[in-house]
Amino acid sequence: MDIAELETPALVLDRARLDRNLRRMRDHIARLGVRLRPHVKTAKSIDVVRRALDGQFGGITVSTLKEAEQFFRHGITDILYAVGVAPGKLDHVVRLRREGADVTLLLDSVDAARAVAARGAEAGIELPALIEIDSDGHRAGVQPGDPALLEIGRALSAGRGARLRGVMTHAGDSYRCSSVDAIRAMAEQERAAAVRCAEDLRRAGLPCEVVSVGSTPTATCAQDLSGVTEVRAGVYMFFDLVMAGLGVCSLDDIALSVLATVIGHQPEKGWILTDAGWMALSGDRGTGQQRVDQGYGVVCDVEGRPIEDLLVIGSNQEHGMIADRHGKRVDVGRFPIGTPLRILPNHACATAAQHARYHVVAEGTAIEAVWERFNGW
């Protein structure tokens, strides 16, 4: 079957680009001497994640306990739940650990540490955790030098219900960097903050086996990971226009696209209308310092080749409006009703989340497989 025969909108995944992206990151992180722990929140598909692991140590990063549950059912046991844990989710974590999933938690406060320790003691099991470090002021975490770091470490080590495994940070501010050099500097800032906190814990007699860092921009651009044990990243599998805008990848590296069909025109405006609105593309216009406005997505032909200066400039729930990037009048007659087009997404995570499956191609339009994915919490 050819993708042009699909009912649209549909999610298309270029396997050749995916495999190239996976191989490039694996090789880069291996050269730096640490382990890669892929983040699976973007893919949410065992078929993708198996390719991402491919001979690696087998650990993954998740953002939801549903992800932990799904991938554990497929035999992946080493799971880092990289979102600060809510006390109401600890029963779910206890169930997973009793079934054999080695789930590690994340937290950044004494209160959360005590809640984890209390629930573990009550259940008669040990709940391992990492302390989240704020390496860039982006979101959550304990800043280097904050006395709370040792207080949290001691709370996790005080009894039998919890265990301190180490530290973790996420350089989310890398998405706001304006150059590759700035991303490299952010990668070093991220590394230094995590390593400093690990050393502070060890000096205090507390364990710190794991020193975990990562984001796709910093993982891609890092040049030195001394003192780090693992790197987490996820968007690198597919890449997207935000990553291209940051200079982390090229358009030719973007493996994910949304197949749409031309359903109408507005000749006086130079618009082409498709059946892929924000319900198919997401309403995300991207984040960070994109050097070129990409609208809601870059328009490609059915083969996946970008059509010069065509963007999705607007989207409603089920309609996408395509026009020229510079406001020039488009000859809409070039795109008759029924024409299939592919849209490169701004944010791969948000776009993939709108769909239930990937239609897999290999640098062409012939569908070689359909890979199921899941959503929700």
Buried (B, 14 or more C-beta within 10 A) or exposed (E): EEBEEBEBBBBBBBBEBBBBBBEBBBEBBEEBEBBBBBBBBBBBBBBBBEBBBEEBEEBBBBBBBBBBBBBBEEEBBBBBBBBBBEEEBBEBBBBBBEEEBBBBBBBBBBEBBBBBBBBBBEBEBBBBBBBBBBBBEBEBBBBBEBEBBBBBBBBBBEBEBBBBBBBBBBBBBBBBBEEBEBBBBBBBBBBBBBBBBBBBBEEEEBBBEBBBBBBBBBBBBBEEBEBBBBBBBBBBBBBBBBBBBBBBBEBBBBBBBBBBBBBEBEEEEBBBBBBBBBBBBBBBBBBBBBEEEBBBBBBBBBEBEBBEBBBBBBBEEBBBBBBBBEEEEBEBEEBEEEBBBBBBBBBBBBBBBBBEBBBBBBEBBEBEEEBEBBEEE
